[in-house]
């Protein structure tokens, strides 16, 4: 049965990727990427020639069924612009849809902006709360804070 791999990608430094992630990105039949330009740079750096399709906030509904149909034919990797897909990311809907179809979902962990920020913050790390991205508008951002 085909698998949806949820693959973490580097946050800023292209060398911050696991060997397992590189292997999975080479072996899958398709990569669904939030930002194909950034993903193409990563793939080029590692000599990966796997076909790439876009899957981002503004096309996710139009692309979801096509990607799920492709997933029935072979393994797919889901990658975000940076970090782990599904965390404040449009990949969430694809992950949910695959789970509803009983398609195995395999995480390939790696860089995480959340844990990296907490680790170097100088604050206690035994408990913290992540509430996603702050709003873009200044007034909304102030209210959220």
C-alpha positions in Angstrom: 0.0 0.0 0.0 1.3 3.5 -0.9 2.6 5.7 1.9 2.4 9.5 2.5 5.7 10.6 3.9 5.6 13.8 5.9 9.2 15.0 5.5 10.9 17.8 7.4 13.1 20.1 5.4 15.8 22.6 6.4 14.7 25.9 8.0 17.5 27.9 6.5 20.7 25.9 6.0 20.3 23.3 3.2 22.7 21.1 5.1 20.2 20.7 8.0 18.4 17.7 6.4 18.6 14.1 7.5 20.0 11.3 5.4 16.7 9.5 5.7 14.8 12.6 4.3 17.2 12.7 1.3 16.6 9.0 0.7 12.8 9.3 1.0 12.8 12.3 -1.4 14.8 10.2 -3.9 12.6 7.1 -3.7 9.0 8.5 -3.7 7.1 8.9 -7.0 6.1 12.5 -6.3 6.9 15.4 -4.0 4.0 17.7 -3.0 5.7 21.0 -2.0 4.4 24.2 -0.4 7.0 26.2 -2.2 8.3 24.5 -5.4 11.1 27.1 -5.9 12.6 26.5 -2.5 12.1 22.7 -2.7 13.7 22.7 -6.2 16.8 24.3 -4.7 17.0 21.6 -2.0 16.4 18.8 -4.5 19.1 20.2 -6.9 21.6 20.5 -4.0 21.2 16.8 -3.3 20.9 15.6 -7.0 17.3 14.5 -6.5 15.2 14.4 -9.7 11.8 13.3 -8.3 8.8 15.0 -9.9 7.4 17.9 -8.0 3.9 19.4 -7.7 2.8 22.5 -5.8 0.5 22.2 -2.8 0.0 25.4 -0.9 -2.6 27.6 0.8 -4.2 29.0 -2.4 -4.3 25.7 -4.5 -4.8 23.1 -1.8 -8.5 22.5 -2.4 -8.0 22.2 -6.2 -5.0 19.9 -5.9 -6.1 17.7 -3.0 -8.0 15.1 -5.1 -5.3 14.9 -7.7 -2.6 14.3 -5.1 -4.7 11.7 -3.4 -5.2 9.9 -6.8 -1.5 10.0 -7.4 -1.0 8.6 -3.8 -3.0 5.5 -4.8 -0.4 4.7 -7.4 2.7 5.3 -5.4 4.4 6.8 -2.4 4.4 10.6 -2.1 6.4 13.0 0.1 4.8 16.1 1.5 7.2 18.9 2.3 6.6 22.5 3.6 8.5 25.6 2.7 10.7 25.0 5.7 10.5 22.7 8.7 7.8 20.0 9.4 4.7 19.9 7.2 1.4 20.1 9.0 2.6 22.7 11.6 1.0 26.0 10.7 1.0 24.7 7.2 -1.5 23.7 4.5 -0.2 20.2 4.5 -2.6 19.5 7.4 -5.5 18.9 5.0 -3.6 16.4 2.9 -2.5 14.5 6.0 -6.1 14.4 7.3 -7.5 13.3 3.9 -4.9 10.5 3.7 -5.7 9.3 7.2 -9.4 9.2 6.4 -8.6 6.9 3.5 -6.5 4.6 5.7 -3.3 5.5 3.8 -0.3 5.0 6.0 1.3 8.3 7.1 5.0 8.1 8.0 6.7 11.1 9.6 10.4 11.8 8.6 11.4 14.2 11.4 14.0 16.9 11.2 14.3 20.6 11.7 11.6 22.4 13.7 11.5 26.1 14.2 9.4 25.7 17.3 11.8 23.5 19.2 14.9 25.3 17.9 13.5 28.6 19.2 12.6 27.2 22.6 16.0 25.5 23.0 18.0 28.7 22.4 15.5 31.2 24.1 17.1 31.0 27.5 13.6 30.3 28.9 12.7 27.1 30.8 12.1 24.4 28.3 10.1 21.9 30.4 6.8 23.5 29.4 5.9 25.9 26.5 2.9 26.7 24.4 2.8 27.1 20.6 -0.2 28.9 19.2 0.8 29.3 15.6 1.8 32.4 13.6 0.7 35.8 14.8 -1.7 37.8 12.6 -0.2 39.9 9.8 -2.1 43.1 10.8 -0.6 45.1 13.6 -3.8 45.7 15.5 -4.7 42.0 15.3 -1.2 41.0 16.3 -1.4 43.3 19.4 -4.7 41.8 20.4 -3.3 38.3 20.1 -0.3 39.1 22.2 
